[in-house]
């Protein structure tokens, strides 16, 4: 069978590598540096290429040379925003040597701007939090938004290059103004949203996968029971749930734009008006993709089959209550939630032992978790000894 090449070898890529390897697909990895997924036993070849953002021409030439050497068209599966953008920009050149399924270039360009996501949602009658996008400090008035408010980038990549956090929570006009000034100083466009008050468990996502022919092959909902940082962070404990009304919102949103490929759409349930409100669309496979594999829906393998032209049976009902736990982040989430009085130790430890799958640990593939903790131990020793990194 044709080989598959995973683009981006961080934790997203590790889940994909395992999903492919367990189906006996010859899987290779590409990244700009040494990511954790390279240590997986399922990664049969390792390629270190030029940074696709910094040296795109050199990176493209490396892809072309590899494609020529493989002889048969391999399947490319991007697991990070830089590789998705690279694949979209050079899709004509790369399609001569590779197979892949990503959204149309126009769709990607439009959806990278979060303002366009909210405009489409409004047109479809999908609720969104109150949102403003001031361009100058004079545009921001004290009564422009309710507090607490979230400030984040219009373009996620540009924001992440300027700030370490996903966004900032402001509890007053003065705080919001200060964050906005920092963004203006770094020439980063922002959106400001009212923060939907409610526990972590009100965070949901819809995962979907559409074939090249725009057929819905996968759709499911999952609930983010815990995250860290707890106000605005990455999920640390996630569970598959049956929410047909939420899945229908995600399906309507994606089909309105003629979407193809893999998507993850974030929502938050607003208890004030009992509505799921759109937070944002991520047009690629997510960090917890191994959760769906564990629940009986192997997205990486289905993507591979679709790319090589094989018929894929729609998988619309993953096993409910299957759970994914990122223990390192979840320990921090537990302490933060306990401090607020939202989570007891007994309830937390019970959920830890009930988890079905993990981002790094897998019984059939132990090298990644060993590498991760060896790296942590070395860093801890260096920090204790006062040595430089």
N, C-alpha and C positions, 0 to 999 in steps of 0.2 A: 504493500500500500504506500501511498505518497507520504512523505514525512510531514510533520507539523513543526512550525517554528514559533515559539512563544516570545513575544517582544515585551521586554520588561521583566526582570527576574527578582522583583521584590515579592512580598507575600501574596499579592494578586496572582503573580506568575506561578508561584508554588502550587496554589490550588489548581490552576489550569494544567500544570505539568502532571500532577497526580491524576487528574481526571482523564487525561489522554493516555498516560502510561498504563493505567489499570485496564484500559481497553486494548493494550498491546500496540498502540500507535508509536512509531519511532518519533520521539520528540526531541527537538534541539532548543537551545536558548540563546537569545541575543540581548545584550545590554551594554551600557557604556562603562560599567565597572562590575565588581564581583558581588552580585546579589545572592540572597539566601537560597533561591530556587536552583542555582547552579549545583548546590550540594545534594539535590534530590537524586536518588538512584534511578529515577525515570528520565533524567536529563542525559541523553546519550552523546550530545556534542555541545561544546561551549564556545561561543563567539563573542569576543569583545570588540565592538564597533565604535566608531566615532560618535560623539554626542549628537543626536539628531537635531537638537535645537541650536547648538553652537557651530557645528560643522556639518550642515545638512548635505552639501555636495559630496564631501568625502564619504559620509554615511551612505548616500545613495549609490555611489560607485562600489562600495563594499557589498551592498545588497545585490547589485547587478552581477558582480563577480561571483558571489556565492550562488546566485540563481543559475548562472551558466554552468557552474561546476556540478550542481546537483543533477542536471539532466532532465529530471521530471519536475513539474511545477509543485512546489511545496505549499502548504497552507499556512498563512500568517495570521496569528491571533494577537492583537495588541491588548496589553493589560494596563497601560498608563496613558495619560493625556498626551505627553510628548510624542509617543509612538503612534497614537491615533492621528494626531495632527500631521505627522510626517507621512503616514500612509495615505492620508487624504490629499495632501499637497502633491505627492508624486504617484498618485494612483495609476496614471496612464503609463508611466515608465515601469512601475513595479508589476503591473498586471501582465506584462509580457513574460514574466518569470515566476509569478506567484499567484495563488488563489486567496481571496479574502472577501469578507462580507461586512462592510461598514456603511453607515448612512451616506446618502448623497452629499456631495461637497457643499451645496447650497444649504441643506438642512443643518449640517455641522456648523457652518459659519453663522447661521442665524441663531442656533441654540447656544453657541458659546457666549452670546450676549444674553444674560439672564433677563434683561428687560423684554426681549422678544419672547422668552418663555412665558412671562406673565401676561403679555398681550394676547398670545394664543390661548392661554388658559381662560382669560376673561371672555374672549370671543366664543369659547366653547361652554361657558357657564360653569367652569371649574373654579372654586373659591381659592383665593390667595390672601396672605396676610396683607394688611395695608402697607403699601410700598411707595417710597419716594426716591428720586435720583437727582439730588441737587448737584449743580456743576460748580457753584461758587459758594463761599461761606455766607454771602448775603442772601442766598436762596434758602438757607436753613433757618427757620423760625422756631421759637420755643414750642409753639403749638402745632408744628408741622406733623408731629408723630407722637403717639403715646409712649410712656415709659413703663418698664424697661424696653429698650430698642436695640436691634442688632444692626451693626454696620459691617458690610462685607463687599467684596469686589464685584463689579459688573462682569469682569472676566476673571475666572478663578485662577488661571495661570499667572496673570500679571499680579494679582493680589498675593499669591503664595511666594512669588519672587521678592516681594517687598516686606511681607510679614510672616512670622512663624505660625500664628494662630489662624484657624479657619475664618475667624471674624471676631468682633469685639462686642460685648454687651455693655450698653450705656444705661445708667440708672437715672441720669439727669441730663438737662440740656447742656450744662457745662462739660460733662464727660463726653457727650456726643460731639460737641464742637471741637474738643481736643483731639478725639480720634479722627474727625473729618480733616482737621488741619494736618495731621500726620499723613493722611492719604493724599491730600493736595500737594504736600511737600515732595511726595514720592511720585507724583503724577499718575495716581491710580484712581480711576473712575469707581464710584461706589453706588451701591443701593442701600437704603436704610429701611428696615422693616420693623413693624411692631413685633415684639416678642410674644409668641403665644404661650401664655403661662400654663403650666401643667407638668406632670411628672414625665420622666424619661419614657415610660411605657406608652405615651401618646405619640411617639415617633414611629412612623411606619414607612415602608418602601414597597414599591411594586417592581418586580423583576420581569422583564419580557425579552423574548427573542423572536425576531421575524426573519424568515428565509429571504433569499435573494429575490424570490418572486412575491414578497410581501405577505406570505402566509404566516399566521400566528402559530408558532411552534411551542412556545413556552410562555406561561404567565403565572405568577404567584405573588402572594403578599407575605411580608415578614415584619415582625414587630421588634423594635429596638428597646428591649427592656432596660438596658443600662448602657451608658456611654461615658467617655471621659475625654476632656473636661465635661462635667455633667450638664452644664448649660448649653454648650456648643462644641461637641467633640465627635470622635469616631465611636461607632458601636463597639461595645465590649461583650455584650450578651444579647444574642439575637435568636428569635424563634419564628419558625414558619407558622402562619395563622391562616385561617379560612375567612377572608374578607371579600366576598364577591363584589360588593358595591365599590370597594376601593380598587380592585383589579379592573373593574369596568371603567373607572375614571382614567386609570393609566392607559388602558387600551384605546379609549376615545382620544386621549391626548396624542398618542403616538400615531394612530392611524390617520388623524387629521393632517399630519405632515407627510404621510407616505413613508413611514420609517422602515428601514431594514437594518438588521444586525441586532446587537445586544444593547439593552438599556436598563438603567436603574433610576427610578423616579422617587424622590423623597417627599413625604407628606407629613403633616402633623395634625392630629385631631384636636380641634378647638372645642373645649367643653362648654364655652359660652353659647355657641349657636349650633353645636352638634354637627360640625362639618369637618371633613378632611380638607386641609388646605395645602396647596402645592408649595413646596420649598424650592426644589430644583431638580433638573434632569441631568444625569451623568450618562453620556452616550458610549459606555463601554462596560466591560465586565467588572464586578465589584470585588472588594477585599474578601468578603465572606462567600465567594463563589463555591467553595467546597461544601457549604451548607446544602446547596441544591443537589449536589452529587450524593451527599449523605441521605438526602430525602428522596432519592430515587430518580432524580432528573440530572443527568450529566451534561451540563450546558456546553462544556468544552468539546465533548465528543459529538454532540448534536451539531455544533457549529462546524466541526471538521467534516461531518457527513454532508451537510448542506453545501459546503464549499466544493467538495469533489463531485457533487451532482447526485448523491445518493438520496433516496426518499427517506424523510425523517417523520416518524409518527408523532403527532402533537402530544406533548406531555403537559397537561394543564392542571394536574392535581398532585403536586408533591406531597409527601407524607407530612401531615399536620403535626405540630408540636416538636418537630426535629429542631435541635438547638445547637448553636455555635458559640464558643466561649474563647475570648482572648484573655487568658488568665492574668498576664502582666498588667494590662490596662484595667482589667476588672477589679483587681485588688485596690488600685487607686480609686476607682469608681465606688467601691464598697465603702471605703473610709469617708469619702466625700458625702455619700448618701446617708451613711449612719450619723454623721455630724449634723445633718439636717433633720434627722429623725425619720427618714423615709425607708430605711432598710435595717432589719435586725441581722445579727450574725447567723442565727439559726436558719433564717430564710435564705441568706446568701450562700452559706456553705452547702445547703441542700441543693441549690441550683447548680453549684459547681460540680457536684458529684453526679448530677443528672445530665450534664452536657454530652451531646452525641459526637461532636467533632470540634476541631481546633485549627487555628491557622498554621501552626508550626509542627505540632505533634501528630504523628500517624504511626500506628503499630507496624505497618508494612514499609515505613520510610523514615527511619530514625535519625539519619545524618543531619537534616536541617535543624531539629530541636537541639541536638548535641552541639552543633556549630554555634547556634544562637547563645546557648548558656556558657559555652567556652569563651565566646566574645564578651559576654556580660561580665564573666569572672575576671578576665584580663583587664577590662576597663575599671572594675571595682578595685583591683589590686593596685593599678597605676594611680587611681585617685587617692587611695589610702597612703600610698608612698609619696604622693606629691609629684609624680612623674608627669611629663608632658605626654599628650596623646600621640 
